[in-house]
Amino acid sequence: MKIVALSGSRVGSKTRTAIDYTVQVLQDKYPDHDVTLLDLADYDIQFSDGRNYLEYEGDTGYVTKTLMEADAIIIGTPIFQASIPATLKNIFDLLPVNAFRDKVVSMLATAGSPKHFLILENQLKPILSYMKAQIVQSYVFIEEEDFQRKEIINHDVLFRLERLVEDTVVLTETYQRIRDEENAKYDF
């Protein structure tokens, strides 16, 4: 199984801290799975101009192709100005409408205020649904107070991140098994 952890911002460290912990849990609990971390701060991504994602080269081509080849994606995003960052939205704009068909997508968000806990529900879930993702319904919202010196100090948050990993893997395995059983019914 190919799992991509996407850190959806070019600035800040809290989302990357949460994604790093998530990747570590993935690697510890599921060492046989192929886990790739994509931190948008590490790539020079072009703005979407309407081309097919296969036509992009360099970092943009690598990031879009890696996402398209994934079986599951864990998206981490900060909340800026009561919204997801433009860098993350641009990734969605670079991909085709059905980019997440047959993919399980889960989410985590970091924010400076508890007032923004519904951003994933009201902004990110509709985008993922439009792109045909199988969405893990429970997500993890992490506040400023849950961090100290680039570490998550809230044990409940750590537990919820571990559960997010487990839910993502179990749901992906379940959908894959169902698809395999359905495909086995056909003789071609």
C-alpha positions as CSV (number, residue, x, y, z in Angstrom):
1,M,0.0,0.0,0.0
2,K,1.2,3.5,-0.9
3,I,0.5,6.2,1.6
4,V,1.4,9.8,1.1
5,A,1.5,12.3,4.0
6,L,1.1,15.8,2.6
7,S,2.1,18.8,4.7
8,G,0.1,21.5,3.0
9,S,2.0,24.7,3.7
10,R,5.2,26.4,2.9
11,V,5.5,28.3,6.2
12,G,5.3,27.4,9.9
13,S,6.3,24.2,11.8
14,K,3.3,22.9,13.6
15,T,1.7,21.1,10.7
16,R,5.0,19.6,9.8
17,T,5.5,18.5,13.4
18,A,2.1,16.8,13.4
19,I,2.7,15.1,10.0
20,D,6.2,13.9,11.1
21,Y,4.6,12.2,14.1
22,T,1.9,10.7,11.9
23,V,4.6,9.4,9.5
24,Q,6.5,7.9,12.4
25,V,3.4,6.1,13.6
26,L,2.8,4.8,10.1
27,Q,6.3,3.5,9.8
28,D,6.3,1.9,13.3
29,K,2.9,0.2,13.0
30,Y,2.9,-0.6,9.3
31,P,6.5,-1.1,8.2
32,D,5.5,-3.0,5.1
33,H,3.6,0.0,3.6
34,D,5.3,2.5,1.3
35,V,5.1,5.9,3.1
36,T,6.1,9.1,1.4
37,L,6.2,12.5,3.0
38,L,5.5,15.5,0.8
39,D,6.1,18.8,2.6
40,L,5.2,21.6,0.2
41,A,7.9,23.8,1.9
42,D,10.4,21.5,0.2
43,Y,9.1,21.9,-3.3
44,D,8.9,24.6,-5.9
45,I,5.3,24.1,-7.1
46,Q,3.9,26.0,-10.1
47,F,0.5,27.6,-10.0
48,S,-2.1,25.6,-11.8
49,D,-2.7,26.8,-15.3
50,G,-5.2,24.2,-16.4
51,R,-2.8,21.7,-17.9
52,N,-3.1,18.0,-17.4
53,Y,-1.1,17.1,-14.3
54,L,1.1,14.7,-16.5
55,E,2.3,17.7,-18.4
56,Y,4.0,19.3,-15.4
57,E,7.6,18.6,-14.8
58,G,10.1,19.1,-11.9
59,D,8.7,19.4,-8.4
60,T,5.1,20.0,-9.6
61,G,5.1,16.9,-11.7
62,Y,6.7,14.8,-8.9
63,V,4.2,16.0,-6.3
64,T,1.1,15.5,-8.5
65,K,2.2,12.1,-9.8
66,T,3.1,10.9,-6.3
67,L,-0.4,11.9,-5.0
68,M,-2.1,10.3,-8.0
69,E,-0.2,7.0,-7.4
70,A,-1.1,6.8,-3.7
71,D,-3.7,4.4,-2.3
72,A,-4.2,6.7,0.8
73,I,-3.3,10.3,1.6
74,I,-3.1,12.0,5.0
75,I,-3.4,15.7,4.5
76,G,-2.0,18.1,7.1
77,T,-2.9,21.7,6.9
78,P,-2.6,24.8,9.0
79,I,-5.5,27.2,9.2
80,F,-4.7,30.7,8.0
81,Q,-7.2,33.5,8.0
82,A,-10.0,31.0,8.7
83,S,-9.2,29.0,5.6
84,I,-6.9,26.4,4.2
85,P,-3.7,27.8,2.7
86,A,-3.4,28.7,-1.0
87,T,-0.5,26.3,-1.4
88,L,-2.8,23.3,-0.5
89,K,-5.7,24.6,-2.7
90,N,-3.2,24.9,-5.6
91,I,-2.4,21.2,-5.3
92,F,-6.1,20.4,-5.6
93,D,-6.3,22.7,-8.7
94,L,-3.4,20.9,-10.3
95,L,-5.1,17.5,-10.1
96,P,-8.0,16.2,-12.2
97,V,-11.6,16.2,-10.8
98,N,-11.5,12.4,-10.1
99,A,-8.0,12.5,-8.6
100,F,-9.0,10.8,-5.4
101,R,-11.4,8.2,-6.8
102,D,-10.5,4.9,-5.0
103,K,-8.3,6.7,-2.6
104,V,-8.8,7.1,1.1
105,V,-8.0,10.6,2.4
106,S,-7.7,11.6,6.0
107,M,-7.0,15.0,7.5
108,L,-5.4,16.9,10.4
109,A,-5.3,20.6,11.0
110,T,-3.2,22.9,13.2
111,A,-4.6,26.3,14.2
112,G,-3.9,29.1,16.6
113,S,-7.5,29.2,17.8
114,P,-10.2,26.7,18.7
115,K,-12.6,28.9,16.7
116,H,-11.5,27.3,13.4
117,F,-12.2,23.7,14.2
118,L,-14.9,23.4,11.5
119,I,-12.7,24.6,8.6
120,L,-11.9,21.0,7.7
121,E,-15.6,20.2,7.8
122,N,-16.7,23.2,5.8
123,Q,-13.9,23.7,3.4
124,L,-11.6,20.7,3.0
125,K,-14.2,17.9,3.1
126,P,-16.3,19.4,0.3
127,I,-13.2,19.7,-2.0
128,L,-12.2,16.1,-1.2
129,S,-15.7,14.8,-1.8
130,Y,-15.9,16.7,-5.1
131,M,-12.7,14.9,-6.1
132,K,-14.2,11.6,-5.2
133,A,-12.2,10.7,-2.1
134,Q,-13.2,8.1,0.4
135,I,-12.9,10.4,3.4
136,V,-12.0,9.2,6.9
137,Q,-14.8,11.0,8.8
138,S,-12.9,11.7,12.0
139,Y,-10.1,14.2,11.7
140,V,-7.6,15.7,14.2
141,F,-7.7,19.3,15.1
142,I,-4.6,20.5,17.0
143,E,-4.4,23.9,18.7
144,E,-1.5,26.1,19.6
145,E,-1.6,25.0,23.2
146,D,-1.0,21.4,22.2
147,F,2.5,22.2,21.1
148,Q,5.7,23.1,23.0
149,R,9.1,23.5,21.4
150,K,8.1,21.8,18.2
151,E,6.6,18.8,20.0
152,I,3.0,17.8,20.6
153,I,2.5,17.7,24.3
154,N,-1.2,16.8,24.5
155,H,-1.5,13.0,24.9
156,D,-5.0,13.0,23.7
157,V,-3.9,14.6,20.4
158,L,-1.1,11.9,20.1
159,F,-3.8,9.2,20.7
160,R,-6.1,10.8,18.1
161,L,-3.2,10.9,15.5
162,E,-2.5,7.3,16.1
163,R,-6.2,6.5,15.7
164,L,-6.2,8.5,12.4
165,V,-3.4,6.4,11.1
166,E,-5.2,3.2,12.0
167,D,-8.5,4.3,10.6
168,T,-6.8,5.4,7.3
169,V,-5.0,2.1,6.9
170,V,-8.0,-0.1,7.9
171,L,-10.3,1.8,5.6
172,T,-7.9,1.6,2.7
173,E,-7.4,-2.1,3.2
174,T,-11.1,-2.7,3.4
175,Y,-11.9,-0.8,0.2
176,Q,-9.1,-2.6,-1.6
177,R,-10.4,-6.0,-0.5
178,I,-13.9,-5.1,-1.7
179,R,-12.6,-3.9,-5.0
180,D,-10.4,-7.0,-5.4
181,E,-13.4,-9.3,-4.7
182,E,-15.6,-7.4,-7.2
183,N,-12.9,-7.5,-9.9
184,A,-12.4,-11.3,-9.3
185,K,-16.0,-11.8,-10.5
186,Y,-15.0,-10.8,-14.0
187,D,-13.2,-13.2,-16.3
188,F,-11.0,-10.7,-18.1
